[in-house]
């Protein structure tokens, strides 16, 4: 379970202001649960954790494990929510230097493609893959999104040169639309194993569908624990809960109050390096959901203490349009203490015997105190450990909060009309017929 602490915002907002949001938040929840609000056709994520069946778990787990057993490397092809959710979970659970440890543990290395159009990136990837047994999980509802479609062409072409046709078929799993689209058509023609992206779940809310669950299983993690954590948060964040006991609704209300007071940038800060891609997932979730109609809280991310030596200066002394949300992990996986040195030339013997996690925690508390005193409101979110259950809780917490926050802003948190603008210009410049 997660713990939300807003005490370091109460020098900037009042409890009466929070109370004034009760009816607004209740109205947002009514729109969500009664499916009467904007984007009502994309609310399948809302009760998704409690709807995942044992048969679905079984099929996803069996396919993921079969692919893992046959592969030294698995490439996940997708962009945006089609890969960020899975990568956030995999990186968070794998820990540091997972690339080096995967082979030792008999697990495939998970790599990613289609999230950019970098020529050098994909050239380097193809060269590496040429020396390994690898498989592909390609994720696209339409099959025509430019970045993943290019990557799939490249990797499929290489697979077909590397393996016989019957083996290529077994090394590609697609996750796509139930009945239509280019990727669905190709999957049926080639006989690829296929999973469905639900029609009522948008990409950035899709991590608890096969979009996220299949790569997470293939990486060697327990999706039942992940979904159970999300289910626990789903139950806690139901609309019947009053605002103070519903962490997602309270977070949504507080961030909107701060926004209306001129705090237009939210800085999500983590003190655990392996959560870097969780921050990237969060940025996409909130950025794509809220940035519309000239509105939106700008989602930025920092990794402390690293960024305290760069972005920390701006947060401490820059423009006062920032508020900060800090994710803390209470229990580390291992303990490492600072050794004593006879010479003490670095003058760090006062830390001798202290664990790095204790020092890191004091850095966190000291930073929060400095930032609050410097005019930056702080929201604290803590999880017990970096495990499947806790990350599942965190995923659902942010999904629910994002939906409520978007409704409070008065936008549709489930569409992304602005994303199409660059595509139109790009296709026109490239000479695509019809543009």
C-alpha positions as CSV (number, residue, x, y, z in Angstrom):
1,X,0.0,0.0,0.0
2,X,1.1,3.6,-0.5
3,X,1.2,6.4,2.0
4,X,0.3,10.0,0.8
5,X,1.5,12.9,3.0
6,X,0.5,16.5,2.1
7,X,1.7,18.3,5.3
8,X,4.4,20.1,3.3
9,X,1.8,21.8,1.1
10,X,-0.2,23.3,4.0
11,X,2.0,26.4,4.2
12,X,0.8,27.1,0.6
13,X,-2.8,25.8,0.7
14,X,-5.4,25.5,3.4
15,X,-7.5,22.6,4.7
16,X,-10.6,24.7,3.9
17,X,-9.5,24.9,0.2
18,X,-9.1,21.1,0.2
19,X,-12.5,20.7,1.7
20,X,-14.0,23.0,-1.0
21,X,-13.0,20.3,-3.5
22,X,-15.0,17.5,-2.0
23,X,-18.1,18.1,-4.1
24,X,-16.0,18.7,-7.3
25,X,-14.1,15.4,-6.7
26,X,-17.4,13.6,-6.0
27,X,-18.7,14.9,-9.3
28,X,-15.6,13.7,-11.1
29,X,-16.0,10.2,-9.6
30,X,-19.7,10.1,-10.6
31,X,-18.6,10.9,-14.2
32,X,-16.0,8.1,-14.1
33,X,-18.0,5.3,-12.4
34,X,-21.3,6.2,-14.2
35,X,-19.4,6.7,-17.5
36,X,-21.0,10.0,-18.3
37,X,-17.9,12.2,-18.6
38,X,-15.5,13.1,-21.4
39,X,-13.7,10.0,-22.9
40,X,-16.3,7.7,-21.3
41,X,-15.5,5.1,-24.0
42,X,-12.0,4.6,-22.6
43,X,-12.7,3.7,-19.0
44,X,-11.8,0.0,-19.2
45,X,-8.8,0.5,-17.0
46,X,-11.0,1.7,-14.1
47,X,-11.9,-1.8,-12.9
48,X,-9.3,-3.7,-14.9
49,X,-7.4,-5.2,-11.9
50,X,-10.5,-6.9,-10.6
51,X,-11.5,-8.2,-14.0
52,X,-8.3,-10.0,-15.0
53,X,-9.1,-13.7,-15.0
54,X,-7.1,-16.8,-14.1
55,X,-7.3,-17.9,-17.7
56,X,-5.8,-14.6,-18.9
57,X,-3.0,-14.9,-16.3
58,X,-2.3,-18.4,-17.4
59,X,-2.1,-17.6,-21.1
60,X,0.1,-14.6,-20.6
61,X,2.4,-16.4,-18.3
62,X,2.7,-19.5,-20.5
63,X,3.5,-17.4,-23.6
64,X,5.9,-15.1,-21.8
65,X,7.8,-18.0,-20.3
66,X,7.9,-19.9,-23.5
67,X,9.3,-16.9,-25.3
68,X,11.8,-16.3,-22.5
69,X,13.0,-19.9,-22.6
70,X,13.7,-19.6,-26.4
71,X,15.4,-16.2,-26.3
72,X,18.6,-14.6,-25.1
73,X,17.1,-11.2,-25.9
74,X,13.5,-10.1,-26.2
75,X,12.8,-6.8,-28.0
76,X,9.7,-4.9,-27.0
77,X,8.6,-2.8,-29.9
78,X,6.3,0.1,-29.1
79,X,6.1,3.8,-28.3
80,X,4.5,5.9,-25.5
81,X,2.2,3.8,-23.3
82,X,2.8,0.8,-25.5
83,X,6.2,0.3,-23.9
84,X,6.7,2.8,-21.1
85,X,4.6,1.0,-18.6
86,X,6.3,-2.3,-19.1
87,X,9.7,-0.7,-19.0
88,X,8.9,1.2,-15.8
89,X,8.0,-2.0,-14.0
90,X,10.9,-4.1,-15.5
91,X,13.5,-1.5,-14.8
92,X,12.2,-0.8,-11.3
93,X,12.2,-4.5,-10.4
94,X,15.4,-5.5,-12.2
95,X,17.5,-3.0,-10.3
96,X,20.8,-1.6,-11.5
97,X,23.0,-3.2,-14.1
98,X,20.2,-5.6,-15.1
99,X,21.8,-5.9,-18.6
100,X,24.8,-7.7,-17.0
101,X,22.8,-9.8,-14.6
102,X,20.1,-11.2,-16.9
103,X,22.2,-13.9,-18.5
104,X,23.6,-15.0,-15.1
105,X,20.0,-15.6,-13.9
106,X,19.0,-17.4,-17.0
107,X,16.5,-14.7,-18.0
108,X,16.4,-12.9,-21.4
109,X,17.7,-9.4,-21.7
110,X,14.8,-7.0,-22.5
111,X,15.6,-4.4,-25.1
112,X,13.3,-1.8,-26.7
113,X,12.8,-0.5,-30.2
114,X,10.3,1.7,-32.0
115,X,10.3,4.4,-29.4
116,X,12.4,6.6,-31.7
117,X,13.5,6.9,-35.3
118,X,17.2,7.0,-34.4
119,X,19.1,5.5,-37.3
120,X,22.2,4.8,-35.2
121,X,20.1,3.3,-32.4
122,X,18.4,0.8,-34.6
123,X,21.6,0.0,-36.5
124,X,23.4,-0.7,-33.3
125,X,20.5,-2.8,-32.1
126,X,20.4,-4.9,-35.3
127,X,24.2,-5.5,-35.0
128,X,23.8,-6.8,-31.5
129,X,20.8,-9.0,-32.3
130,X,22.7,-10.7,-35.1
131,X,24.8,-12.5,-32.5
132,X,21.9,-13.7,-30.2
133,X,18.8,-15.8,-30.3
134,X,16.0,-13.2,-30.0
135,X,12.3,-12.7,-30.2
136,X,9.9,-9.8,-30.6
137,X,6.9,-8.5,-28.8
138,X,5.3,-5.8,-31.0
139,X,2.7,-3.6,-29.6
140,X,0.5,-1.4,-31.8
141,X,-3.3,-1.0,-31.9
142,X,-3.2,0.0,-35.6
143,X,0.1,-1.4,-36.8
144,X,0.7,1.9,-38.7
145,X,2.2,4.1,-36.0
146,X,5.4,5.3,-37.7
147,X,8.1,4.6,-35.1
148,X,7.1,1.1,-34.1
149,X,6.1,0.1,-37.6
150,X,9.5,1.1,-39.0
151,X,11.2,-0.9,-36.2
152,X,9.1,-3.9,-36.8
153,X,9.9,-3.9,-40.5
154,X,13.6,-3.8,-39.7
155,X,13.6,-6.5,-37.0
156,X,11.1,-8.8,-38.9
157,X,13.3,-8.5,-42.0
158,X,16.3,-9.6,-40.0
159,X,14.5,-12.4,-38.3
160,X,13.4,-13.8,-41.6
161,X,17.0,-13.8,-42.8
162,X,18.2,-15.4,-39.5
163,X,15.6,-18.2,-39.0
164,X,13.5,-20.5,-41.1
165,X,9.9,-19.3,-41.6
166,X,8.4,-21.8,-39.1
167,X,10.8,-20.5,-36.4
168,X,10.1,-16.8,-37.2
169,X,6.5,-17.4,-36.6
170,X,7.2,-18.6,-33.1
171,X,9.5,-15.7,-32.3
172,X,7.0,-12.9,-32.9
173,X,4.1,-12.1,-30.6
174,X,1.8,-9.2,-31.5
175,X,-0.4,-7.2,-29.2
176,X,-3.0,-5.3,-31.2
177,X,-6.6,-4.6,-32.0
178,X,-9.1,-7.4,-31.6
179,X,-10.4,-7.4,-35.2
180,X,-9.0,-4.7,-37.4
181,X,-5.8,-2.9,-38.4
182,X,-2.6,-3.6,-40.3
183,X,-0.9,-5.5,-37.5
184,X,-4.0,-7.7,-36.8
185,X,-4.2,-8.5,-40.6
186,X,-0.5,-9.4,-40.7
187,X,-0.8,-11.5,-37.6
188,X,-3.7,-13.6,-39.0
189,X,-1.9,-14.0,-42.3
190,X,1.4,-15.1,-40.7
191,X,0.0,-17.1,-37.8
192,X,1.6,-15.1,-35.0
193,X,0.4,-15.6,-31.4
194,X,-1.7,-12.5,-30.7
195,X,-3.0,-10.7,-27.6
196,X,-5.7,-8.0,-27.6
197,X,-5.4,-4.4,-26.6
198,X,-8.9,-3.8,-25.1
199,X,-10.9,-1.2,-27.1
200,X,-11.8,0.7,-24.0
201,X,-8.2,1.1,-22.7
202,X,-6.0,3.8,-24.1
203,X,-2.2,3.2,-24.5
204,X,-1.1,5.2,-21.4
205,X,-3.5,3.3,-19.2
206,X,-2.6,-0.1,-20.6
207,X,0.2,-1.4,-18.4
208,X,-2.2,-3.9,-16.7
209,X,-3.3,-5.4,-20.0
210,X,-1.2,-7.8,-22.1
211,X,0.6,-4.6,-23.3
212,X,2.5,-4.5,-20.1
213,X,1.9,-7.9,-18.5
214,X,3.4,-10.0,-21.3
215,X,6.8,-8.2,-21.3
216,X,6.9,-8.2,-17.5
217,X,6.3,-12.0,-17.4
218,X,9.0,-12.5,-20.0
219,X,11.4,-10.5,-17.9
220,X,10.8,-13.0,-15.0
221,X,8.4,-11.1,-12.7
222,X,5.2,-12.1,-11.0
223,X,2.2,-10.3,-12.7
224,X,-0.3,-11.7,-10.2
225,X,1.4,-9.7,-7.4
226,X,1.5,-6.6,-9.6
227,X,-2.2,-6.9,-10.5
228,X,-3.1,-7.7,-6.8
229,X,-1.4,-4.5,-5.8
230,X,-3.4,-2.5,-8.3
231,X,-6.6,-4.3,-7.2
232,X,-6.0,-3.2,-3.6
233,X,-5.6,0.4,-4.8
234,X,-8.7,0.1,-7.0
235,X,-10.8,-0.9,-3.9
236,X,-9.3,1.9,-1.8
237,X,-9.9,4.5,-4.5
238,X,-13.6,3.8,-5.1
239,X,-15.9,6.8,-5.2
240,X,-17.5,5.9,-1.9
241,X,-14.4,6.9,0.0
242,X,-14.4,10.4,1.5
243,X,-11.6,12.6,0.2
244,X,-9.2,12.3,3.1
245,X,-9.3,8.5,2.9
246,X,-8.9,8.3,-0.8
247,X,-5.2,9.0,-1.7
248,X,-5.7,9.3,-5.4
249,X,-8.6,11.8,-5.1
250,X,-6.7,13.8,-2.5
251,X,-3.6,14.0,-4.6
252,X,-5.7,15.1,-7.6
253,X,-7.3,17.8,-5.5
254,X,-4.1,19.2,-4.0
255,X,-2.2,19.4,-7.3
256,X,-5.1,21.3,-8.8
257,X,-5.3,23.7,-5.9
258,X,-1.6,24.3,-6.3
259,X,-2.0,24.8,-10.1
260,X,-4.7,27.4,-9.5
261,X,-2.2,29.2,-7.3
262,X,0.3,29.5,-10.1
263,X,2.2,26.3,-9.4
264,X,2.1,25.1,-13.1
265,X,5.0,22.6,-13.0
266,X,5.0,19.4,-11.0
267,X,8.5,17.9,-10.5
268,X,8.3,14.2,-9.7
269,X,11.4,13.3,-7.7
270,X,12.7,9.8,-7.0
271,X,15.7,8.8,-4.8
272,X,15.9,5.3,-6.3
273,X,17.8,5.3,-9.6
274,X,16.0,2.2,-10.9
275,X,12.7,4.2,-10.8
276,X,13.9,6.5,-13.6
277,X,11.5,4.9,-16.2
278,X,8.7,4.9,-13.8
279,X,9.1,8.7,-13.8
280,X,9.1,8.6,-17.6
281,X,5.8,6.6,-17.5
282,X,4.3,9.1,-15.1
283,X,5.3,12.0,-17.3
284,X,3.6,10.5,-20.3
285,X,0.5,9.6,-18.3
286,X,-0.1,13.1,-17.0
287,X,1.4,15.1,-20.0
288,X,-0.7,13.4,-22.6
289,X,-3.8,13.3,-20.4
290,X,-3.9,16.9,-19.1
291,X,-2.1,19.0,-21.7
292,X,-5.1,20.3,-23.7
293,X,-7.1,23.4,-24.4
294,X,-4.4,25.7,-23.2
295,X,-4.4,24.0,-19.8
296,X,-2.2,21.4,-18.0
297,X,0.2,20.9,-15.1
298,X,3.6,20.4,-16.8
299,X,5.0,17.1,-15.6
300,X,8.8,17.1,-15.1
301,X,11.0,14.5,-13.5
302,X,14.3,14.4,-11.6
303,X,16.4,11.7,-10.1
304,X,17.9,12.7,-6.7
305,X,20.5,13.0,-5.4
306,X,22.1,13.1,-8.9
307,X,20.0,16.1,-10.1
308,X,20.4,18.0,-6.9
309,X,23.8,19.0,-8.4
310,X,22.0,20.5,-11.5
311,X,18.3,20.9,-11.4
312,X,18.4,21.3,-7.6
313,X,19.6,24.8,-8.1
314,X,16.6,25.8,-10.2
315,X,14.1,24.1,-7.9
316,X,15.7,25.8,-4.9
317,X,16.1,29.3,-6.2
318,X,14.4,29.6,-9.6
319,X,10.9,30.7,-10.5
320,X,8.3,29.9,-7.9
321,X,5.9,28.1,-10.3
322,X,7.0,24.6,-9.2
323,X,5.7,22.1,-6.8
324,X,7.3,18.8,-6.0
325,X,6.1,15.2,-5.5
326,X,8.6,12.8,-4.0
327,X,8.4,9.1,-4.3
328,X,10.1,7.3,-1.4
329,X,10.9,3.6,-1.1
330,X,11.0,2.6,2.6
331,X,13.0,-0.6,2.5
332,X,16.0,-1.3,0.2
333,X,16.8,-4.8,-1.1
334,X,20.4,-4.8,0.3
335,X,22.3,-2.9,2.9
336,X,25.7,-1.3,2.3
337,X,27.5,0.7,5.0
338,X,30.2,3.4,4.8
339,X,33.6,2.0,6.0
340,X,35.9,3.9,8.3
341,X,39.3,5.2,7.0
342,X,42.3,5.9,9.3
343,X,43.4,8.9,7.3
344,X,39.9,10.4,7.0
345,X,41.1,12.7,4.3
346,X,37.6,13.0,2.9
347,X,36.3,13.9,6.4
348,X,33.6,11.3,6.1
349,X,34.3,9.2,9.2
350,X,31.3,10.7,10.8
351,X,29.3,8.5,8.4
352,X,31.2,5.3,9.1
353,X,28.9,2.5,10.0
354,X,25.9,4.3,8.5
355,X,24.0,2.6,5.7
356,X,23.7,4.3,2.3
357,X,19.9,4.1,2.6
358,X,20.0,6.1,5.9
359,X,22.2,8.7,4.3
360,X,20.0,8.8,1.2
361,X,16.9,9.3,3.5
362,X,18.5,12.2,5.3
363,X,19.4,13.7,1.9
364,X,15.7,13.4,1.0
365,X,14.4,14.9,4.3
366,X,17.0,17.7,4.1
367,X,16.1,18.5,0.5
368,X,12.4,18.6,1.2
369,X,12.9,20.9,4.1
370,X,15.1,23.2,2.0
371,X,12.7,23.3,-0.9
372,X,9.6,23.9,1.2
373,X,11.5,26.8,3.0
374,X,12.4,28.1,-0.4
375,X,8.8,28.2,-1.5
376,X,8.3,24.8,-3.2
377,X,5.3,22.9,-1.9
378,X,6.1,19.2,-1.4
379,X,3.8,16.1,-1.7
380,X,5.2,12.8,-0.3
381,X,4.3,9.4,-1.6
382,X,6.0,6.4,-0.1
383,X,5.8,2.7,-0.8
384,X,7.0,-0.1,1.5
385,X,9.4,-1.7,-1.0
386,X,10.3,-1.8,-4.7
387,X,8.4,-5.0,-5.5
388,X,5.6,-6.1,-7.8
389,X,2.8,-5.5,-5.3
390,X,3.9,-1.9,-4.4
391,X,4.5,-0.9,-8.0
392,X,1.0,-2.2,-8.9
393,X,-0.4,0.0,-6.1
394,X,1.5,3.0,-7.5
395,X,0.4,2.4,-11.1
396,X,-3.3,2.4,-10.2
397,X,-2.9,5.3,-7.8
398,X,-1.5,7.5,-10.5
399,X,-4.0,6.3,-13.2
400,X,-7.0,7.1,-11.0
401,X,-5.5,10.4,-9.8
402,X,-4.8,11.4,-13.4
403,X,-8.4,10.8,-14.5
404,X,-9.8,12.8,-11.6
405,X,-7.2,15.6,-12.1
406,X,-8.0,15.8,-15.8
407,X,-11.7,16.2,-15.0
408,X,-11.0,18.8,-12.4
409,X,-9.0,20.7,-15.1
410,X,-12.0,20.5,-17.4
411,X,-10.2,18.4,-20.1
412,X,-10.7,15.0,-21.6
413,X,-7.9,12.9,-19.9
414,X,-8.4,10.0,-22.4
415,X,-7.7,11.6,-25.8
416,X,-4.6,13.0,-27.4
417,X,-5.6,15.2,-30.4
418,X,-2.3,17.2,-30.3
419,X,-0.2,14.1,-30.9
420,X,-1.6,14.0,-34.5
421,X,-0.2,17.4,-35.4
422,X,3.4,16.4,-35.9
423,X,2.4,13.3,-37.8
424,X,0.5,15.3,-40.4
425,X,3.4,17.7,-41.0
426,X,5.9,14.8,-41.1
427,X,3.9,12.8,-43.6
428,X,3.5,15.9,-45.8
429,X,7.2,16.6,-45.7
430,X,7.9,13.0,-46.6
431,X,5.5,13.0,-49.5
432,X,3.0,10.4,-48.2
433,X,0.1,10.1,-50.6
434,X,-2.9,12.1,-49.4
435,X,-0.9,14.7,-47.4
